[in-house]
Amino acid sequence: MAAPGFTIGAFILLLNFSSVANYPNGKVMQSCHGMVPEHGHTPRTDPVHNISVSQMTFTPGDQIEVTLSGPEFKGFLLEARDADTLSGPPIGSFTLIDSQVSQVLTCEDIQVSVSHTNPHKKTEVKVYWNAPNNAPNHIQFLVTVVKNYKTYWVKIPSPVISQQNAPPFITPEATKPSLSTLPPVSHLTKSFSASDCGNKKFCVRSPLNCDPEKEHACVFLSFTQDDQSVMVEMSGPSKGYLSFAFSHDRWMGDDDAYVCIYEGQAVHIQPSHLTGRSHPVMDSREPLEDMAWRLEDGIMQCSFRRNITLPGVKNRFDLNTSYYIFLADGAADDGRIYKHSQQPLITYEKHDVTGHPKNIGGSRSLRLLKAHGALMFVAWMTTVSIGVIIARFFKPVWSKTLFGETAWFQVHRMLMLTTSVLTSIAFILPFIYRGGWSRHAGYHPYLGCIVMVLAGLQPLLAAFRPPIHNPRRQMFNWTHWAMGTAARIIAVAAMFLGMDLPGLNLPSPWKTYAMTGFVAWHVAAEIILEIHAYQLSRKVEILDDARIQIFQSFTVAEAEGHGFKKAVLAIYVCGNMTFLTIFLSAINHL
């Protein structure tokens, strides 16, 4: 499965269903033969729209005007069929009257169908049907009309038109196949239990070991094998939908998914399959049995049974094989689901849910992305911040020589080299994860590249630092300061953006408050030290009055200043480490 941008995401889910209503541009070639929108809803059986024709007889080569009319609708699909074999292929071709409203579709390399061009409401559509030379004796037009996502009519028939001198049309005994009866759905009377997890049930839970009976935020998925079938239970906080999927990898696409959708004070349980980073295509519910659901206090629960193997059923995986398991949730409106609200929970490894019962968890962020975020936080919240303060304010405090250089410089250099190394390691991790550049991460990767360049240039520039009395030393100092300051500002901006990306979506709104608090903490420390440095410089001024007066001993003032700076540094480091711990802990719990 795949992700920035469901994003597993995710898993998940901007609608690209193979359906009439979900293609606002009318490009519904996938539905040419069956003419059935794959919405997961039952078609209406009380048509309110009408198909009329301009003449009841025809000869090959004739053009017949066909009119679809009725209450407002958004989409349609019109075809002509052999009235004696309505399940056969479309017959003839169409010529448009208004290309702003309708378009000709090519089905199996032949232009034999007409559909809408936009989702605007319409009450009438007119087209011409061109009778082919090999036309059958009797023709009947069929149309599927879509009012909205869950309200549609399939294969509304027109009057039968016949070739001149053709024998009378005899209505077949069964011209309209009866709708298949959907599996019954019952109502759950009590919450799911986690007591058998690891004993009789294979459970996926977040947080690990949570109990859906007692914890409102518990996301719960269990599998219980019973002979040749598996009972599935899913629970979690949601007012839209809950879903899970079996996947051969950690990327979205070619997956076996199941969705529980809240609609009209009820929950609809729907199998589906995923094709790339798109919404799921809804499939038939026939393989599912014993479906049941429950809604209470914002918690959605649904259950169903399916056979371990389903030979001949397309898009359903055998359950006696190991897969990654995805869990996602999101918003739904009128039965239509939208992209998952957060990164899907993904198991750390593949599992066979029919094997030995286990109790496992997962993560909403892959380890590579968690490591990327953690290393960047350490580098640009802690090591670089402390290193800058030491270089700016602690030159006179730690002026003694340590390994051939002053102590402050050695500490500063160590912290800055650590920042560059951590940034370099963190920089390559997203590329390993994505296998290249991410086009779904907004400005974050661009800012990250700028930070990486500046982090690499700073130590190179420092390696060619001129001697202290060299005329170019001042230019070096300003360049070094400007590049470092720019890198820190851009890094903070990148961290703000990165916290909102699906791969490392830290909880809101505290992440913004915490990062803002860190910035304020650092700025406050620098302001305090700047004010102190200014006041200290005033204290040590020598008042040249009669050449003998000294206002205060420089040595005493210097000692007092050093003690204050050390105290501020100690307090600052404690605060800095607190902010860092908050973020690292949040990443660990994703």
Disulfide bonds with the S-S distance in Angstrom:
Cys32-Cys107 1.64
Cys197-Cys203 2.03
Cys210-Cys218 2.02
Cys260-Cys302 1.88
